[in-house]
Amino acid sequence: MECLKSGAPRQDSFRCNLLNLVESLNEDQWNLQELVDRGQAEKSAQHSAFISARAANALYYALDDDLLFSAAEAIYEANAALNDLQIRSGWVCLDS
């Protein structure tokens, strides 16, 4: 997060490690979903894992070099994690 705040260039190794974390968190939340479906885990545990995976993915995308792509994907993932953002058509106006 400090890298984003300061505008300092990101480190590829950090982003690679972050992607590995995202993939691991995604796998965990899908495994928990399967357990929930079988009645072997609480939905709250899966929901918490889902939020963690989405939040980590938002940070991963926020570090992308393509600023437009970065912003769009980070907002999408943050919205999925928080589930309370009002993203509407026309909220962001982009000139070509």
C-alpha positions in Angstrom: 0.0 0.0 0.0 2.9 2.4 0.7 4.0 1.9 -2.9 0.6 3.1 -4.1 0.5 6.0 -1.7 3.9 7.3 -2.5 3.7 6.8 -6.3 6.9 4.8 -6.1 7.4 2.2 -8.8 6.1 -1.2 -8.0 8.4 -4.2 -7.7 7.7 -7.1 -10.1 8.7 -9.7 -7.4 6.1 -8.1 -5.0 3.4 -8.3 -7.6 4.3 -11.9 -8.4 4.1 -12.8 -4.8 0.8 -11.0 -4.5 -0.6 -13.0 -7.4 0.5 -16.2 -5.7 -1.3 -15.1 -2.6 -4.5 -14.2 -4.6 -4.4 -17.7 -6.2 -4.0 -19.4 -2.9 -6.8 -17.3 -1.3 -9.1 -18.1 -4.3 -8.4 -21.8 -3.9 -9.1 -21.6 -0.2 -12.4 -19.8 -0.7 -13.6 -22.3 -3.4 -12.6 -25.2 -1.1 -14.6 -23.6 1.7 -17.6 -23.2 -0.7 -17.5 -26.9 -1.5 -17.5 -27.6 2.3 -20.4 -25.2 2.8 -22.3 -26.9 0.0 -21.9 -30.2 1.8 -22.9 -28.7 5.1 -19.4 -29.2 6.6 -18.5 -25.5 7.0 -20.2 -22.2 7.9 -21.0 -19.8 5.2 -19.4 -17.0 7.2 -16.0 -18.7 6.9 -16.4 -18.9 3.1 -17.6 -15.3 2.9 -14.6 -14.1 4.9 -12.2 -16.1 2.6 -14.0 -14.6 -0.4 -13.5 -11.0 0.9 -9.8 -11.7 1.6 -9.3 -13.0 -1.9 -11.1 -10.1 -3.6 -9.3 -7.5 -1.5 -5.9 -9.1 -2.3 -6.9 -9.2 -6.0 -7.9 -5.5 -5.8 -4.4 -4.6 -4.6 -2.8 -6.8 -7.3 -4.7 -5.0 -10.0 -4.0 -1.6 -8.5 -0.3 -2.2 -9.2 -0.8 -2.9 -12.9 1.1 -0.6 -15.3 -2.0 0.1 -17.5 -3.7 2.7 -15.4 -7.2 2.4 -17.0 -7.2 -1.3 -16.7 -5.7 -1.1 -13.2 -8.4 1.3 -11.9 -11.3 -0.6 -13.5 -10.2 -4.0 -12.2 -9.2 -2.7 -8.7 -12.6 -1.0 -8.4 -14.4 -4.1 -9.5 -12.6 -6.3 -7.0 -13.0 -3.8 -4.2 -16.7 -3.7 -4.9 -16.9 -7.5 -4.8 -15.1 -7.5 -1.4 -17.1 -4.7 0.2 -20.4 -5.3 -1.6 -21.6 -1.8 -0.8 -20.1 0.4 -3.5 -22.5 2.0 -5.9 -21.0 1.4 -9.3 -23.3 2.8 -11.9 -23.1 3.3 -15.6 -21.5 6.6 -16.3 -19.9 6.8 -12.8 -16.5 7.2 -14.5 -16.3 9.1 -17.8 -13.3 8.2 -19.9 -12.3 10.2 -23.0 -10.6 8.3 -25.8 
